[in-house]
Amino acid sequence: MNRRQFLACSAASILFPTTGWTTAPLRLKAGPVTVRILPEDDRPTSMLGFNESTPGPELRVRQGDRLSVSFENGTGEASTIHWHGIHLDNAMDGVPDLTQAAVRPGGTFRYAFDVPHAGTYWYHAHHRSWEQVARGLYGPLIVEERDPPTVDRDITVVLDDWRLERNGALHESFGNRHDFSHAGRMGNVARALFSGATVRHGDRVRLRLINAATARMFAVRIGGGTGKVVAHDGMPLAEPSLLGDLLLAPAQRTDVILDVTGPVSFALRTREGLYGLGAIAVEGSNPAPTAGAVVSLPAPRTPAPDRRTATRLRLPCRAAPWADVTEAMIYGPSTTAPACPMRRGGGSRAARRPASPCAMTPPSRTASTCMAITSTNCAKTVRSAITATRRWSIRAGAATSSVYSTIPANGSCTATPSRTKRPG
């Protein structure tokens, strides 16, 4: 890398639109956009974006609210939206050919889900994501706490890199074998993109960093103030930690609360030294700066399951790879739910999958579905019928994962089973 390839802090800040708090249905239309990544004397770059912008508009909702988004696909190829880090119904997860059919060009899909946990999240394309995300199909999703910390400004900082030709065009080398077999698609230009351009001297600012790059690890140094790290990946720290150099892997997020003493700069640490990603300018002074220590964010409200009222399913999983799955539970009122029969056989492929199709008579006329529950250990899978929308947990040794089911209204259990949702 050289200084021409990484833009200096003196380049103009790139801002993206914000929506403010909303519970009303939103519209996100994916399509071609033209943006200026390189300085003014260079050509603009043709990319993809949402609502004529990349990053797409910042969506802000309050913890516990319901988000409803109408997705319109104007990209000319299939796509979906994945809501990264959000705990939500499996059918809303946006994984093409797994939790939903890919939205064809010109098609639409409505996403609607509750947001139970506050924090910094983001949304992005999930069809050929190594290309569509690299072309710009992503945006921030901010879930505000019901009791947020006292700050003067709340600014989202999206970190990204792009592989550009000398004329400013994206290098059309997406999905090549060299990238797949090495460290992924690394860009030759990197920037920090901001939801706000200015702060005041003495402001206490919440900075929400999101690494939207598909492969680059961002080793970031923040200048222009002193502060604390208060959250990683949407989850508050039990105790804020002193701000130092940060390291964000692709898709990771970090929340920082900073007391501003000068222009808030963001620099990438490389073997050749520090290279500026961008800066938030200082305009004026805060006449009444916030005093006191930075305190922890509110702990996430994650109720523990009530094992006394849970239905316990005993699964006859003797054939690999389910042999060490110890239990599965439905959290909710007791109900009867027969397990799908397993095919037997000494380690053959037939022994490693349930009988197909997973069709059985529901124990009642209530809504039911077949669901695949996958543990976090060795991708062990079990299918069974359930009789309501409930939270499931499956345990294999020390590994545990939870899923939320989406139940068809017709009460039948003949549809292709959906699969597990894990955050991210």
C-alpha positions in Angstrom: 0.0 0.0 0.0 1.1 3.6 -0.6 -0.3 7.0 0.4 -2.0 7.4 -3.0 -4.0 4.2 -2.5 -5.2 5.1 1.0 -6.9 8.5 1.2 -5.7 11.0 3.8 -7.9 12.6 6.5 -7.9 15.8 4.6 -10.3 14.3 2.1 -13.9 15.4 2.5 -16.1 13.3 4.8 -18.5 10.9 3.2 -21.9 11.1 4.9 -24.9 8.7 4.6 -28.6 9.4 5.2 -30.4 8.7 8.5 -34.1 8.1 9.1 -34.6 8.9 12.8 -36.7 6.7 15.0 -39.4 4.8 13.2 -42.0 2.1 13.7 -43.8 2.9 10.4 -43.3 0.6 7.4 -40.1 1.6 5.6 -39.1 1.1 2.0 -35.6 -0.1 0.9 -35.0 -0.2 -2.8 -31.8 -1.7 -4.0 -30.3 -0.4 -7.2 -27.4 1.3 -9.0 -25.8 4.3 -7.4 -22.9 6.6 -8.2 -20.7 7.8 -5.3 -17.5 9.7 -5.0 -14.9 7.6 -3.0 -11.8 9.2 -4.5 -11.0 12.9 -4.2 -12.9 15.5 -6.2 -10.4 15.5 -9.1 -11.0 11.8 -9.7 -14.0 10.1 -11.3 -17.0 8.9 -9.3 -17.6 5.1 -8.8 -20.6 3.2 -10.0 -21.9 0.9 -7.2 -25.1 -0.6 -5.7 -26.9 0.9 -2.8 -30.3 1.3 -1.0 -32.5 4.2 -1.7 -29.9 5.8 -4.0 -27.2 5.7 -1.4 -24.3 3.6 -0.2 -24.2 2.9 2.7 -28.0 2.7 2.7 -30.0 4.9 5.1 -29.4 4.4 8.8 -32.5 2.8 10.3 -33.2 3.6 13.9 -35.7 1.9 16.1 -36.3 1.7 19.9 -35.7 -1.5 21.8 -38.8 -3.7 21.8 -40.4 -2.0 18.8 -41.3 -3.8 15.6 -39.5 -3.0 12.3 -41.3 -3.4 9.0 -39.4 -3.0 5.8 -40.6 -3.4 2.2 -37.6 -4.5 0.1 -37.7 -3.7 -3.6 -35.1 -5.3 -5.8 -33.9 -3.0 -8.6 -30.4 -4.5 -8.9 -31.0 -6.6 -12.0 -30.1 -9.8 -10.2 -31.5 -11.8 -7.3 -31.0 -10.5 -3.7 -32.2 -10.5 -0.1 -31.6 -8.5 3.1 -30.0 -10.1 6.1 -30.3 -8.3 9.5 -26.9 -8.9 11.0 -26.9 -9.7 14.7 -30.6 -9.3 15.3 -32.5 -12.1 17.2 -35.5 -12.6 14.9 -37.9 -15.1 13.4 -36.1 -17.5 11.1 -38.3 -16.6 8.1 -37.1 -13.0 8.4 -33.4 -13.8 8.4 -32.9 -13.2 4.6 -30.8 -16.2 3.7 -31.8 -17.1 0.1 -33.0 -20.7 -0.6 -32.8 -21.4 3.1 -35.1 -19.1 5.0 -36.7 -17.5 2.0 -36.6 -17.6 -1.8 -34.3 -15.0 -3.3 -36.1 -11.9 -4.4 -35.9 -11.8 -8.2 -35.2 -8.6 -10.2 -38.2 -6.3 -9.9 -39.6 -8.3 -7.0 -40.5 -7.3 -3.5 -40.4 -8.9 0.0 -41.7 -7.5 3.3 -39.6 -8.1 6.4 -41.2 -7.6 9.7 -39.8 -8.5 13.1 -39.4 -7.3 16.7 -36.1 -6.0 17.9 -35.6 -7.3 21.5 -32.1 -6.1 22.1 -30.6 -2.7 21.9 -27.2 -2.2 20.2 -25.4 -1.5 17.0 -26.3 -3.8 14.1 -26.4 -3.5 10.3 -28.3 -4.9 7.3 -26.8 -6.2 4.0 -27.4 -8.3 1.0 -27.1 -12.0 1.5 -27.2 -13.3 -2.1 -23.6 -13.5 -3.5 -22.7 -11.4 -0.6 -19.0 -11.4 -1.5 -20.0 -9.3 -4.5 -23.2 -7.5 -3.5 -21.9 -6.3 -0.2 -18.6 -5.3 -1.8 -20.6 -3.3 -4.3 -22.3 -1.4 -1.5 -25.5 -3.2 -0.6 -25.5 -2.5 3.2 -26.5 0.0 5.8 -26.6 0.6 9.6 -29.4 -0.6 11.9 -29.4 1.0 15.3 -31.6 -0.2 18.1 -31.8 2.5 20.8 -31.9 1.6 24.5 -35.1 2.5 26.4 -32.8 4.1 28.9 -29.9 5.3 26.7 -26.7 6.8 28.1 -26.3 10.6 28.3 -24.4 11.8 25.3 -24.4 15.0 23.2 -24.1 13.2 19.8 -24.6 9.7 18.5 -22.6 9.1 15.3 -22.3 5.9 13.3 -18.9 5.2 11.7 -18.9 2.7 8.8 -15.5 1.3 7.9 -15.1 -0.1 4.4 -12.5 -0.7 1.6 -12.9 -1.0 -2.2 -10.8 -2.4 -4.9 -10.7 0.3 -7.5 -9.2 0.8 -11.0 -7.1 3.9 -11.7 -10.2 5.5 -13.3 -12.3 5.0 -10.1 -14.3 2.1 -11.3 -14.8 -1.0 -9.2 -12.4 -3.8 -10.2 -14.6 -6.5 -11.7 -12.7 -9.4 -10.1 -15.4 -10.5 -7.7 -15.5 -14.2 -6.7 -12.1 -15.1 -8.2 -10.3 -18.2 -6.9 -7.3 -16.3 -5.6 -9.4 -14.2 -3.3 -11.4 -17.3 -2.1 -8.3 -19.3 -1.4 -6.4 -16.5 0.4 -7.6 -13.7 2.7 -10.6 -12.6 0.7 -11.2 -9.6 -1.5 -9.0 -6.8 -0.1 -9.5 -3.3 -1.3 -6.8 -0.8 -2.3 -8.8 2.2 -0.9 -10.3 2.5 2.6 -12.5 5.1 4.2 -14.6 5.8 7.3 -18.1 6.9 6.4 -20.0 9.0 9.0 -23.7 9.7 9.9 -22.6 13.1 11.3 -19.9 15.6 10.1 -19.3 17.8 13.1 -19.0 17.8 16.9 -18.2 20.5 19.5 -15.2 20.7 21.7 -16.3 19.2 25.1 -19.0 17.0 23.6 -19.5 13.5 24.9 -20.1 11.4 21.8 -21.2 7.9 21.2 -19.4 6.4 18.2 -20.8 3.2 16.7 -18.2 1.6 14.5 -19.2 -1.0 11.9 -16.8 -3.0 9.8 -18.7 -3.4 6.5 -15.7 -4.8 4.5 -16.0 -8.3 3.3 -12.4 -9.3 4.2 -10.3 -6.6 5.8 -9.5 -6.5 9.5 -9.6 -2.9 10.5 -7.0 -2.0 13.1 -8.3 1.4 14.1 -6.8 4.2 16.2 -9.2 7.0 17.3 -7.8 10.4 18.0 -9.3 13.7 19.3 -10.5 12.6 22.7 -10.5 10.2 25.7 -13.1 7.6 26.2 -14.2 4.0 27.0 -15.4 1.0 24.9 -18.9 0.2 26.1 -20.1 -2.6 23.7 -19.0 -5.2 21.1 -21.4 -6.6 18.5 -24.4 -5.1 20.1 -23.7 -6.5 23.6 -22.8 -4.2 26.4 -19.6 -4.8 28.4 -20.1 -5.4 32.1 -17.5 -2.7 32.7 -16.4 -0.1 30.1 -12.8 -0.6 29.1 -10.3 2.1 28.4 -10.1 3.2 24.8 -7.0 2.0 22.9 -6.3 0.7 19.5 -9.3 -1.3 18.2 -9.4 -4.4 16.0 -12.6 -5.0 14.1 -13.0 -8.1 11.9 -15.5 -8.1 9.0 -19.1 -7.5 10.2 -18.0 -6.7 13.8 -19.2 -3.6 15.7 -17.8 -1.6 18.6 -19.4 1.2 20.6 -17.2 3.9 22.1 -18.1 6.9 24.3 -15.6 9.7 23.7 -15.1 13.0 25.4 -14.0 15.3 22.5 -10.9 17.4 22.8 -10.2 18.0 19.1 -11.1 16.7 15.6 -12.1 13.0 15.9 -9.8 11.2 13.6 -9.8 7.6 12.5 -6.6 6.0 11.3 -5.8 2.5 10.0 -2.7 0.9 11.4 -0.6 -0.9 8.8 3.0 -2.1 8.5 3.9 1.2 6.8 2.4 3.3 9.6 -0.9 5.1 10.2 -3.1 6.1 7.2 -6.1 8.4 7.7 -9.6 7.0 7.1 -11.4 10.3 7.8 -12.3 12.7 10.5 -15.2 14.4 12.2 -14.6 18.1 12.4 -14.9 20.3 15.5 -17.1 23.4 15.3 -17.6 25.4 18.4 -17.5 24.5 22.1 -20.0 22.8 24.4 -20.9 25.4 27.1 -21.9 22.6 29.6 -19.8 19.4 29.0 -21.1 16.2 30.5 -19.2 15.4 33.7 -18.7 12.1 35.4 -17.4 8.7 34.5 -18.6 6.7 31.5 -21.0 4.1 32.9 -22.0 0.7 31.6 -24.9 0.4 29.1 -28.1 -1.3 30.3 -27.7 -5.1 30.4 -29.6 -6.9 27.7 -33.0 -8.2 28.7 -32.7 -11.9 28.1 -35.1 -13.9 30.2 -33.9 -17.3 31.3 -36.2 -20.2 30.2 -38.4 -21.7 32.8 -37.5 -25.3 32.8 -40.3 -26.2 35.1 -42.9 -25.4 32.4 -40.9 -26.6 29.4 -41.7 -29.6 27.4 -38.8 -32.0 27.3 -38.4 -34.1 24.2 -36.4 -37.3 24.3 -34.8 -37.8 20.9 -33.8 -41.3 19.8 -30.6 -40.0 18.1 -28.2 -42.9 18.3 -26.8 -42.6 14.8 -24.0 -40.2 14.0 -23.8 -37.2 13.8 -26.6 -36.7 16.5 -25.2 -39.2 19.0 -24.1 -36.5 21.5 -27.2 -34.3 21.3 -28.4 -34.6 24.9 -31.7 -32.7 24.9 -34.1 -30.3 23.1 -36.7 -28.2 24.8 -39.7 -26.1 23.9 -40.0 -23.0 26.1 -43.6 -22.5 26.8 -46.8 -24.4 27.9 -46.5 -28.1 27.8 -47.6 -29.8 24.6 -47.0 -33.1 22.9 -44.7 -33.1 19.8 -43.6 -36.3 18.2 -40.1 -36.4 16.9 -39.3 -37.2 13.2 -38.1 -40.8 12.9 -34.4 -41.2 12.2 -33.1 -43.5 9.5 -30.8 -46.2 10.9 -27.6 -47.6 9.5 -24.0 -47.9 10.4 -22.6 -44.5 9.6 -24.0 -44.4 6.0 -25.2 -41.2 4.5 -28.8 -42.4 4.9 -28.1 -42.8 8.6 -27.0 -39.2 8.9 -30.3 -37.6 7.9 -33.9 -37.9 9.1 -36.5 -39.7 7.1 -37.8 -37.6 4.3 -40.2 -35.9 3.9 -40.8 -34.8 7.4 -44.6 -35.2 7.2 -46.6 -36.1 10.3 -49.9 -35.5 11.9 -49.9 -32.6 14.3 -51.1 -33.5 17.8 -53.8 -30.9 17.5 -55.3 -28.5 14.9 -53.1 -25.7 16.1 -50.5 -24.3 13.7 -47.5 -26.4 13.4 -44.4 -26.9 11.2 -41.4 -29.0 10.7 -38.3 -27.3 11.9 -34.6 -28.2 11.7 -32.7 -27.4 14.9 -28.9 -27.2 14.5 -26.6 -27.1 17.4 -23.4 -25.1 17.4 -21.3 -28.3 17.6 -20.6 -30.2 14.4 -23.8 -29.1 12.7 -25.9 -31.8 14.2 -29.5 -31.6 13.0 -32.8 -32.9 14.3 -36.2 -32.3 12.8 -39.4 -32.5 14.8 -43.0 -31.1 14.7 -44.0 -28.3 17.1 -47.4 -26.9 17.8 -46.9 -23.2 18.4 -44.4 -20.4 17.9 -41.9 -21.2 20.6 -38.3 -20.7 21.4 -36.2 -23.9 21.1 -32.9 -24.8 22.6 -30.8 -27.8 21.7 -27.8 -28.9 23.7 -24.8 -30.9 22.7 -22.1 -31.1 25.4 -21.3 -27.6 26.3 -22.7 -26.0 23.1 -26.2 -24.5 23.1 -28.0 -22.5 20.4 -31.5 -21.0 20.3 -33.9 -20.5 17.4 -37.3 -18.9 16.8 -39.7 -20.8 14.7 -42.1 -19.4 12.1 -45.3 -21.3 12.0 -47.6 -21.7 9.0 -51.3 -20.9 9.7 -52.7 -24.0 8.0 -51.7 -26.3 10.8 -49.9 -28.8 8.5 -46.4 -30.1 8.8 -45.7 -30.9 5.2 -43.6 -27.9 4.1 -39.9 -28.1 3.6 -38.4 -27.7 7.1 -36.8 -24.3 7.8 -33.4 -24.2 9.4 -31.8 -22.7 12.5 -31.3 -19.0 13.0 -28.1 -18.1 14.9 -27.3 -14.4 15.4 -25.3 -13.0 12.5 
